[in-house]
Amino acid sequence: MEKGVSEKILQSVKEIPCEIKAGKYTVKLAETAEEIRQTQVLRAKIFFQHLSKAQQKSAETRDYYAHHLIVIYHDKNDGDRVVGTLRLINSDYLPDSERFYSQEYYQFDELLKANQRCLELSRFCIEEKFRKGSILLLIWKSAMAYINHVKVDMMFGISSFPGQNPQEHAPVLSLLYRDYLAELDVMPKPVKDAYPVKELLSENIAQERQLPTLVRGYLKMGGKISDHYYVDPVFNTIFVFLYVEFDNFKDYVKEVGRS
């Protein structure tokens, strides 16, 4: 067993065809301890620099049960390195004793019961100098190939916005609340101190193009959001819960796979 990841995860990697090569980039699932180490170093640099080593380790305990989609940049002078990543926690590989990261903040048992195979997308990040459209599209296309192969019934995650001032994101949250609010009977419920999105509603509603790329991807597939948001002072973000079920995204996944 490689350090930091379960043997079951490692054995499954080669059975999931989601590798994409484009120019100097390769997008694939991490399959060695070194690739996972580089992934964690990149995330620490982007998300966790202000945290202690112990806090960083605690924040990443679910890595052991996760697939890590990574972008490798091939440099003829400096060699290969991981410059982007997206963590995929598949319910098939998550022990019954463990929970998804999102469950620390939201209760969505009704959705989990209604969907057999669930996938949490989290810890999405790209090294700053590589943040351009081509890499975003490569990661998204590879993620869709993964989803299509493992036959996911529902995918979900925490969608974050920078800063701790909710009013700065009122136009975006107003758009999401107006057009993409979850149905009441399956509404994810906050389990800690959270705030109603409806208290932020603004007449100045954002345009779709102003949404983060990953959020737009969810919404194109029929994504829905929670009616409460959190303010996270540790990671300096505001976030909501976002999910999409298979009946809404099956055609989209096939379309992306053909493109």
C-alpha positions in Angstrom: 0.0 0.0 0.0 1.3 3.5 -0.9 1.5 5.9 1.9 -1.6 8.1 2.3 -4.1 6.2 0.2 -6.0 3.0 0.5 -5.0 -0.1 -1.5 -8.5 -0.3 -2.9 -8.2 3.2 -4.3 -4.9 2.4 -6.0 -6.2 -0.8 -7.5 -9.1 1.0 -9.0 -7.2 3.8 -10.7 -6.2 1.8 -13.8 -9.7 0.6 -14.3 -11.2 4.1 -14.7 -10.4 5.5 -18.1 -10.3 9.3 -17.7 -6.8 10.2 -18.8 -6.5 13.1 -21.2 -3.3 14.3 -22.9 -3.1 17.8 -24.5 0.2 19.5 -25.4 2.3 19.8 -22.3 -0.5 18.6 -20.0 -1.7 15.3 -18.8 -4.9 15.0 -16.7 -5.4 11.7 -14.9 -6.0 10.0 -11.6 -3.0 10.1 -9.2 -1.6 6.6 -8.9 1.7 7.0 -6.9 2.6 8.3 -3.4 4.7 11.0 -5.1 1.8 12.3 -7.2 -0.4 12.4 -4.1 2.3 14.2 -2.1 2.6 16.8 -4.9 -1.2 17.2 -4.8 -1.2 17.8 -1.1 1.7 20.3 -1.4 -0.2 22.2 -4.0 -3.3 22.3 -1.9 -1.4 23.4 1.2 0.2 26.2 -0.8 -3.2 27.5 -2.0 -5.6 26.7 0.9 -3.6 26.0 4.1 -0.5 28.2 4.3 -2.0 30.0 7.3 -2.7 26.7 9.2 -0.3 24.7 11.4 1.0 21.3 10.1 -1.4 19.5 12.5 -4.3 21.5 11.2 -3.3 20.8 7.6 -3.1 17.1 8.3 -6.5 17.1 10.0 -8.0 18.9 7.0 -6.9 16.2 4.6 -7.8 13.0 6.5 -10.3 12.0 3.7 -7.5 11.8 1.1 -7.0 8.2 2.2 -10.3 7.2 0.7 -10.3 9.6 -2.3 -9.4 9.6 -6.0 -7.3 12.6 -6.9 -7.7 14.0 -10.4 -4.5 15.8 -11.2 -3.1 18.0 -14.0 0.6 17.2 -14.7 2.7 19.9 -16.5 5.5 18.4 -18.6 8.5 20.7 -18.6 11.5 19.5 -20.6 13.8 21.5 -18.3 12.3 21.1 -14.8 10.5 17.8 -15.3 6.9 16.9 -14.5 4.9 18.4 -11.7 1.3 18.6 -10.5 -0.2 22.0 -11.2 -3.9 21.3 -10.6 -6.2 18.9 -8.8 -9.7 17.9 -7.9 -10.5 15.5 -5.1 -13.2 12.9 -5.9 -14.7 11.0 -2.9 -16.8 8.1 -4.2 -19.3 6.5 -1.8 -18.1 3.1 -3.1 -14.7 3.7 -1.5 -15.8 5.6 1.6 -16.1 3.3 4.7 -19.4 3.2 6.6 -17.6 4.7 9.6 -16.6 7.8 7.6 -18.6 10.8 6.3 -18.3 13.1 3.4 -16.6 16.5 4.1 -19.9 18.2 3.2 -21.7 16.4 6.0 -19.7 18.4 8.6 -21.9 21.3 7.5 -25.1 20.0 6.0 -27.5 17.1 6.6 -28.7 15.7 3.3 -29.7 12.2 4.2 -32.8 12.2 1.9 -30.5 12.8 -1.1 -28.0 10.1 0.0 -30.8 7.6 0.5 -32.3 8.3 -2.9 -29.0 7.9 -4.7 -27.0 4.7 -4.5 -23.6 5.9 -5.8 -22.6 9.4 -4.7 -19.6 11.5 -5.5 -18.2 14.5 -3.6 -16.1 17.0 -5.6 -13.8 19.1 -3.4 -10.4 20.7 -3.0 -10.4 22.0 -6.5 -7.4 24.2 -7.2 -4.9 25.2 -9.9 -1.5 26.8 -9.5 -1.9 30.5 -10.1 0.2 30.8 -13.3 -1.7 27.9 -14.9 -5.2 29.3 -14.3 -6.5 29.6 -17.8 -9.4 28.2 -19.8 -7.7 25.2 -21.3 -6.8 23.6 -18.0 -10.2 24.2 -16.6 -11.8 22.5 -19.6 -9.4 19.5 -19.4 -10.1 18.9 -15.7 -13.9 19.1 -16.3 -13.8 16.8 -19.3 -11.7 14.3 -17.4 -14.1 14.5 -14.4 -17.0 13.8 -16.7 -15.2 10.7 -18.1 -14.8 9.5 -14.5 -18.4 10.1 -13.7 -19.6 8.4 -16.9 -17.5 5.3 -16.2 -18.3 4.8 -12.5 -22.0 5.5 -13.1 -22.6 8.2 -10.5 -26.2 8.8 -9.3 -25.5 12.1 -7.6 -22.6 14.5 -7.3 -22.2 17.3 -4.8 -19.9 19.6 -3.0 -19.2 22.8 -1.1 -19.1 25.8 -3.5 -17.0 28.6 -2.1 -16.7 32.3 -2.7 -13.7 34.4 -1.5 -13.9 36.6 1.6 -16.2 36.9 4.6 -18.5 39.7 3.5 -21.8 38.1 2.3 -22.9 41.4 0.7 -20.1 41.2 -1.8 -21.7 38.0 -3.2 -25.3 39.0 -2.8 -25.9 39.3 -6.6 -24.5 35.8 -7.3 -26.3 34.2 -4.4 -29.5 36.0 -5.5 -29.2 34.4 -8.9 -28.6 31.0 -7.4 -31.5 31.4 -5.0 -33.9 32.6 -7.7 -33.1 30.0 -10.3 -31.4 27.0 -8.7 -32.8 26.5 -5.2 -33.3 22.9 -4.0 -36.8 21.5 -3.5 -38.1 21.7 0.0 -38.5 18.0 0.6 -34.8 17.3 -0.1 -33.4 20.7 1.0 -29.9 20.2 2.6 -30.1 21.4 6.2 -27.3 23.2 8.0 -25.9 21.4 11.1 -23.9 24.4 12.4 -24.6 28.1 12.7 -25.4 29.2 9.1 -27.3 32.1 7.5 -30.4 32.1 5.3 -29.6 33.1 1.7 -32.9 34.8 1.4 -31.7 37.6 3.8 -29.1 38.5 1.1 -31.5 38.8 -1.8 -30.7 41.7 -4.0 -32.4 43.4 -7.0 -28.9 43.5 -8.5 -28.8 39.9 -9.7 -25.6 38.5 -11.3 -25.4 37.2 -14.8 -24.6 33.5 -15.4 -21.1 34.4 -16.8 -20.2 35.9 -13.4 -20.4 32.6 -11.7 -17.3 30.5 -11.0 -16.4 28.0 -13.7 -17.1 24.9 -11.5 -20.4 26.3 -10.3 -21.5 26.9 -13.9 -20.6 23.4 -14.8 -22.9 22.1 -12.0 -25.7 24.4 -13.1 -25.6 23.3 -16.7 -26.3 19.8 -15.5 -29.3 20.9 -13.4 -27.6 21.7 -10.1 -29.4 22.9 -7.0 -28.2 24.9 -4.0 -29.0 24.9 -0.3 -31.0 27.8 1.2 -28.3 28.5 3.9 -24.7 29.6 3.6 -21.7 29.6 5.9 -19.1 32.2 6.6 -15.7 30.4 7.2 -13.1 32.6 8.9 -10.5 29.8 8.8 -10.4 29.5 5.0 -11.7 33.1 4.4 -14.7 32.0 2.3 -18.5 32.0 2.1 -20.0 28.7 0.9 -23.2 26.9 0.0 -24.0 23.3 -0.7 -24.5 22.4 -4.4 -25.7 19.1 -5.8 -27.0 17.5 -9.1 -28.7 14.2 -9.6 -28.1 11.7 -12.5 -31.4 12.3 -14.3 -30.4 15.9 -14.8 -26.8 15.4 -15.9 -26.7 12.1 -17.8 -27.1 13.8 -21.3 -24.6 16.5 -20.4 -21.9 13.9 -19.4 -22.3 12.1 -22.7 -22.1 15.3 -24.7 -18.9 16.4 -22.9 -17.5 12.9 -23.6 -18.1 13.3 -27.3 -16.6 16.8 -27.6 
